[in-house]
Amino acid sequence: MNDNNPPANWPDRAVGFGAGLASALLFVVSTRGSSLAMILAYFSPLPLMIGAAGFSFPAGILGALVGAGLLAVAALPPFAVGYLFGFALPAALLAGMIQTALPSRDKTAPAPRFATPGEMLEAVIVLTIVVTGLGVTFLVVHYHGFEPALDAIVKHFAPALDQIAADLGPVAPDVDAEAIKRLTVMSAPAGVAASQTLLLAVNLWLAARTIEISGRLRRPWPALPENLALPRFIAPIFLIAAGVTFSGGLPAVVGGIVAAASGFGLALQGLAALHGLSRNAGFRGAWLAALYAAVIVLEPWSIIILALFGLVESVFSLRARKARRNKPEN
């Protein structure tokens, strides 16, 4: 390419490139450890998603790669790897899905379609499982086995785990402290998976909404309360994975990752279903405000309840039933 004669979309590419760098900078502030820094780091995928989907996807990818390189030099290589595989690449793939036209499923109507909100959330769940699973795989390979990896992590985080065991001692005095520490470490990947699912889903919604407001969204904005519906196979996968978590060892860790990611996706589906079912209801605003307050105050139990309601929605399609009841007859 001749830089003296740049293409017409050169400004878009520059914005995409800058967005990738901004994403890396937001991630690097997490090294400061403050609450504000952690909040900013949580939204590190947002500039990349906006830049890659709304302006230039190739430049956004290049910005993410350059940002990872800068993190490797300015901070530590593990930070760069964590940013690239945990934030940048999943965000870039989701950004590509936002505006990618897909082949029509209806042969009689060959017009292209776009990924549904449920398909986007399904992609979030899959990416979360893959990324978290890769992290666990790296640790197992690095320490030459699951048990050596577990022992090494327990030893590395001994002070924090000793405090957790001491806090739980009065509640469960008959439980061995070493068992508490090992269980805490084994449950950590599931916590990461749940957090990652929420992180990617929230940033994806914010990015798509920002692009839609700017007029750069090349697809109609879907009504999420009525259209955020996961494929039905997610429900049995969640139930099977939840059962596997009681098996122990590495299978329990993998089951926890799958159950946490798919369960949080079902919780988001349950929340969308409550929005859809309450459409046109009296005092809807106050009811939804109370719902979100309860979700925050009662967390994590509220997430479990929402996930169970998401399971009910997957089985009985409550929103579809309501739509059929409200559909005017010919």
C-alpha positions as CSV (number, residue, x, y, z in Angstrom):
1,M,0.0,0.0,0.0
2,N,1.2,3.5,-0.8
3,D,1.0,5.6,2.3
4,N,1.1,8.7,0.2
5,N,-2.3,7.7,-1.3
6,P,-4.2,6.2,1.6
7,P,-7.5,4.4,1.1
8,A,-10.8,6.2,1.8
9,N,-11.3,4.3,5.0
10,W,-7.9,5.1,6.4
11,P,-9.5,7.2,9.3
12,D,-11.6,4.2,10.2
13,R,-8.5,2.0,10.3
14,A,-6.7,4.5,12.5
15,V,-9.6,4.6,14.9
16,G,-9.7,0.8,15.0
17,F,-5.9,0.7,15.7
18,G,-6.2,3.3,18.4
19,A,-9.1,1.4,20.0
20,G,-6.9,-1.7,20.3
21,L,-4.2,0.3,22.0
22,A,-6.8,1.9,24.4
23,S,-8.0,-1.5,25.3
24,A,-4.5,-2.6,26.2
25,L,-4.0,0.5,28.3
26,L,-7.2,-0.1,30.2
27,F,-6.0,-3.6,31.0
28,V,-2.6,-2.6,32.2
29,V,-4.1,-0.3,34.8
30,S,-5.3,-3.4,36.6
31,T,-1.7,-3.9,37.8
32,R,-2.2,-1.0,40.2
33,G,-4.6,-3.1,42.2
34,S,-7.0,-0.4,43.2
35,S,-10.8,-0.8,43.0
36,L,-11.0,1.9,40.3
37,A,-8.2,0.2,38.3
38,M,-10.0,-3.1,38.4
39,I,-13.2,-1.5,37.2
40,L,-11.4,0.1,34.3
41,A,-9.7,-3.2,33.5
42,Y,-13.2,-4.9,33.4
43,F,-14.1,-2.7,30.5
44,S,-10.9,-3.2,28.6
45,P,-12.6,-5.1,25.8
46,L,-15.0,-2.3,25.1
47,P,-12.8,0.1,23.0
48,L,-11.6,-2.9,21.0
49,M,-15.1,-4.1,20.2
50,I,-16.3,-0.6,19.2
51,G,-13.2,0.1,17.1
52,A,-13.1,-3.3,15.4
53,A,-16.9,-3.6,14.7
54,G,-17.8,0.0,14.2
55,F,-14.7,1.2,12.3
56,S,-12.1,-1.2,11.1
57,F,-11.9,-4.9,12.1
58,P,-8.4,-5.5,10.7
59,A,-7.0,-2.4,12.4
60,G,-8.7,-3.4,15.7
61,I,-7.0,-6.8,15.5
62,L,-3.6,-5.1,14.7
63,G,-4.1,-2.7,17.6
64,A,-4.9,-5.7,20.0
65,L,-1.7,-7.4,18.9
66,V,0.4,-4.3,19.3
67,G,-1.2,-3.7,22.7
68,A,-0.3,-7.2,23.8
69,G,3.3,-6.5,22.6
70,L,3.5,-3.3,24.6
71,L,2.2,-5.2,27.7
72,A,4.9,-7.8,27.3
73,V,7.5,-5.1,27.3
74,A,6.0,-2.6,29.8
75,A,4.6,-5.1,32.3
76,L,5.2,-8.9,32.3
77,P,4.7,-11.4,29.5
78,P,1.9,-13.2,31.5
79,F,-0.1,-10.0,31.5
80,A,0.3,-9.8,27.7
81,V,-0.8,-13.4,27.3
82,G,-3.7,-13.0,29.7
83,Y,-4.9,-9.9,27.8
84,L,-4.5,-11.4,24.4
85,F,-6.3,-14.7,25.0
86,G,-8.6,-13.6,27.8
87,F,-9.7,-10.3,26.5
88,A,-8.5,-9.2,23.1
89,L,-9.1,-12.3,20.9
90,P,-12.5,-13.1,22.3
91,A,-13.5,-9.4,22.0
92,A,-12.3,-9.3,18.4
93,L,-14.2,-12.5,17.4
94,L,-17.4,-11.2,19.0
95,A,-16.8,-7.8,17.3
96,G,-16.6,-9.6,14.0
97,M,-19.9,-11.4,14.7
98,I,-21.8,-8.2,15.4
99,Q,-21.9,-7.0,11.8
100,T,-21.2,-10.2,9.8
101,A,-23.9,-11.1,7.4
102,L,-24.7,-14.9,7.5
103,P,-26.3,-17.0,4.8
104,S,-30.1,-17.1,5.1
105,R,-31.7,-20.2,6.6
106,D,-34.7,-19.8,4.4
107,K,-33.9,-20.8,0.8
108,T,-37.0,-19.0,-0.5
109,A,-35.7,-15.8,1.1
110,P,-32.0,-15.6,0.2
111,A,-31.4,-12.2,1.9
112,P,-28.5,-12.4,4.4
113,R,-29.3,-12.6,8.1
114,F,-27.3,-11.6,11.2
115,A,-26.5,-13.6,14.4
116,T,-29.4,-13.5,16.8
117,P,-28.8,-12.2,20.4
118,G,-29.1,-15.8,21.6
119,E,-26.4,-16.9,19.1
120,M,-24.2,-14.0,20.3
121,L,-24.6,-15.1,23.9
122,E,-23.9,-18.7,22.9
123,A,-20.6,-17.5,21.3
124,V,-19.8,-15.7,24.6
125,I,-20.3,-18.9,26.5
126,V,-18.2,-21.0,24.1
127,L,-15.4,-18.5,24.1
128,T,-15.4,-18.3,27.9
129,I,-15.2,-22.1,28.2
130,V,-12.4,-22.3,25.7
131,V,-10.3,-19.5,27.2
132,T,-10.7,-20.7,30.8
133,G,-10.1,-24.3,29.8
134,L,-6.9,-23.2,28.0
135,G,-5.7,-21.6,31.2
136,V,-6.4,-24.7,33.2
137,T,-4.7,-26.9,30.5
138,F,-1.6,-24.6,30.6
139,L,-1.3,-25.1,34.4
140,V,-1.7,-28.8,34.2
141,V,0.9,-29.2,31.5
142,H,3.3,-26.7,33.1
143,Y,3.2,-28.7,36.4
144,H,3.1,-32.1,34.7
145,G,-0.3,-33.1,36.1
146,F,-3.4,-31.9,37.8
147,E,-2.4,-32.9,41.4
148,P,1.1,-31.2,41.1
149,A,-0.6,-28.1,39.7
150,L,-3.1,-28.0,42.5
151,D,-0.4,-28.5,45.2
152,A,1.7,-25.7,43.6
153,I,-1.2,-23.2,43.5
154,V,-2.2,-24.0,47.1
155,K,1.4,-23.4,48.2
156,H,1.7,-20.2,46.2
157,F,-1.5,-18.7,47.6
158,A,-1.0,-20.2,51.1
159,P,-1.5,-16.9,53.1
160,A,-4.8,-16.0,51.5
161,L,-6.0,-19.7,51.6
162,D,-5.1,-20.0,55.2
163,Q,-7.2,-16.9,56.0
164,I,-10.2,-18.4,54.1
165,A,-9.8,-21.7,56.0
166,A,-9.7,-19.8,59.3
167,D,-12.8,-17.8,58.4
168,L,-14.7,-21.0,57.5
169,G,-13.5,-22.9,60.6
170,P,-16.3,-21.8,62.9
171,V,-18.9,-22.5,60.3
172,A,-17.6,-26.0,59.4
173,P,-15.3,-27.1,62.3
174,D,-15.3,-30.7,61.2
175,V,-13.9,-30.0,57.7
176,D,-10.2,-30.3,57.2
177,A,-8.5,-26.9,56.5
178,E,-6.4,-28.5,53.7
179,A,-9.6,-29.7,52.0
180,I,-11.1,-26.2,52.2
181,K,-8.0,-24.7,50.6
182,R,-8.0,-27.3,47.8
183,L,-11.7,-26.9,47.2
184,T,-11.2,-23.1,47.0
185,V,-8.5,-23.5,44.4
186,M,-10.5,-26.0,42.4
187,S,-13.6,-23.7,42.3
188,A,-11.5,-20.7,41.1
189,P,-11.7,-21.5,37.4
190,A,-15.6,-21.7,37.7
191,G,-15.5,-18.2,39.2
192,V,-13.3,-16.9,36.4
193,A,-15.7,-18.4,33.9
194,A,-18.7,-16.8,35.4
195,S,-16.9,-13.4,35.6
196,Q,-15.7,-13.7,32.0
197,T,-19.1,-14.5,30.7
198,L,-20.5,-11.4,32.4
199,L,-17.6,-9.3,31.2
200,L,-17.9,-10.3,27.5
201,A,-21.7,-10.1,27.5
202,V,-21.8,-6.6,29.1
203,N,-19.1,-5.2,26.9
204,L,-20.7,-6.7,23.8
205,W,-24.0,-5.1,24.6
206,L,-22.3,-1.7,25.3
207,A,-20.3,-1.9,22.1
208,A,-23.3,-2.8,19.9
209,R,-25.4,-0.1,21.5
210,T,-22.7,2.5,21.0
211,I,-22.3,1.5,17.4
212,E,-26.0,1.6,16.9
213,I,-26.3,5.1,18.4
214,S,-23.4,6.3,16.1
215,G,-25.3,5.1,13.0
216,R,-22.6,2.5,12.1
217,L,-24.6,-0.6,12.9
218,R,-25.5,-2.3,9.7
219,R,-28.2,-4.5,11.2
220,P,-31.6,-3.7,12.8
221,W,-31.4,-3.5,16.6
222,P,-33.2,-6.5,18.1
223,A,-35.6,-6.4,21.0
224,L,-33.5,-8.2,23.6
225,P,-36.3,-9.1,26.0
226,E,-38.1,-11.0,23.4
227,N,-35.2,-12.3,21.3
228,L,-32.4,-13.2,23.7
229,A,-33.0,-17.0,23.7
230,L,-30.2,-19.5,23.9
231,P,-30.3,-22.8,22.0
232,R,-32.2,-25.4,24.0
233,F,-29.1,-27.7,24.2
234,I,-27.5,-25.2,26.6
235,A,-29.9,-26.3,29.3
236,P,-28.9,-30.1,29.4
237,I,-25.2,-29.2,29.0
238,F,-25.5,-27.0,32.1
239,L,-27.3,-29.8,34.1
240,I,-24.7,-32.4,33.0
241,A,-21.8,-30.1,33.8
242,A,-23.2,-29.3,37.2
243,G,-23.4,-33.0,38.0
244,V,-19.8,-33.6,36.9
245,T,-18.6,-31.0,39.4
246,F,-19.3,-33.5,42.1
247,S,-17.0,-36.1,40.6
248,G,-13.7,-34.6,41.9
249,G,-10.3,-34.0,40.3
250,L,-9.8,-32.4,36.9
251,P,-13.3,-33.5,35.6
252,A,-14.9,-31.5,38.4
253,V,-12.9,-28.4,37.5
254,V,-13.8,-28.7,33.8
255,G,-17.5,-29.3,34.8
256,G,-17.4,-26.3,37.0
257,I,-16.1,-24.1,34.1
258,V,-18.8,-25.3,31.7
259,A,-21.6,-25.1,34.4
260,A,-20.5,-21.6,35.4
261,A,-20.4,-20.2,31.8
262,S,-23.6,-21.8,30.7
263,G,-25.3,-21.1,34.0
264,F,-24.5,-17.4,33.8
265,G,-25.8,-17.4,30.2
266,L,-29.0,-19.0,31.4
267,A,-29.2,-16.3,34.1
268,L,-29.0,-13.6,31.5
269,Q,-31.7,-15.4,29.5
270,G,-33.8,-15.6,32.6
271,L,-33.3,-11.8,33.1
272,A,-34.3,-11.1,29.5
273,A,-37.4,-13.4,29.9
274,L,-38.5,-11.4,33.0
275,H,-38.2,-8.2,31.0
276,G,-40.2,-9.7,28.1
277,L,-42.9,-11.2,30.3
278,S,-43.4,-7.9,32.2
279,R,-43.8,-5.9,29.0
280,N,-46.9,-3.7,29.3
281,A,-47.4,-4.6,32.9
282,G,-48.4,-2.0,35.4
283,F,-45.6,-0.4,37.5
284,R,-43.1,-2.2,35.3
285,G,-40.4,0.4,36.0
286,A,-40.6,0.0,39.7
287,W,-40.8,-3.8,39.5
288,L,-37.7,-3.9,37.3
289,A,-35.9,-1.5,39.6
290,A,-36.7,-3.8,42.6
291,L,-35.6,-6.8,40.6
292,Y,-32.1,-5.3,39.8
293,A,-31.7,-4.2,43.4
294,A,-32.5,-7.8,44.6
295,V,-30.0,-9.2,42.0
296,I,-27.3,-7.0,43.4
297,V,-28.1,-7.4,47.1
298,L,-28.8,-11.2,47.0
299,E,-25.9,-12.1,44.7
300,P,-24.8,-14.9,44.2
301,W,-28.2,-16.5,45.2
302,S,-30.0,-14.2,42.8
303,I,-27.9,-15.4,39.9
304,I,-28.7,-19.0,40.8
305,I,-32.4,-18.2,40.8
306,L,-32.2,-16.4,37.5
307,A,-30.3,-19.4,36.0
308,L,-33.1,-21.7,37.2
309,F,-35.7,-19.4,35.6
310,G,-33.6,-19.4,32.5
311,L,-33.8,-23.2,32.6
312,V,-37.6,-22.9,32.9
313,E,-37.7,-20.6,29.9
314,S,-35.6,-23.0,27.8
315,V,-38.0,-25.8,28.6
316,F,-41.4,-24.1,28.4
317,S,-40.7,-21.0,26.1
318,L,-42.8,-18.7,28.3
319,R,-42.2,-15.7,26.1
320,A,-43.2,-17.5,23.0
321,R,-46.4,-18.7,24.7
322,K,-47.2,-15.1,25.8
323,A,-46.6,-13.9,22.2
324,R,-49.0,-16.5,20.8
325,R,-51.7,-15.5,23.4
326,N,-51.3,-11.8,22.5
327,K,-51.3,-12.4,18.7
328,P,-54.5,-11.1,17.2
329,E,-56.5,-13.6,15.3
330,N,-57.2,-13.1,11.6
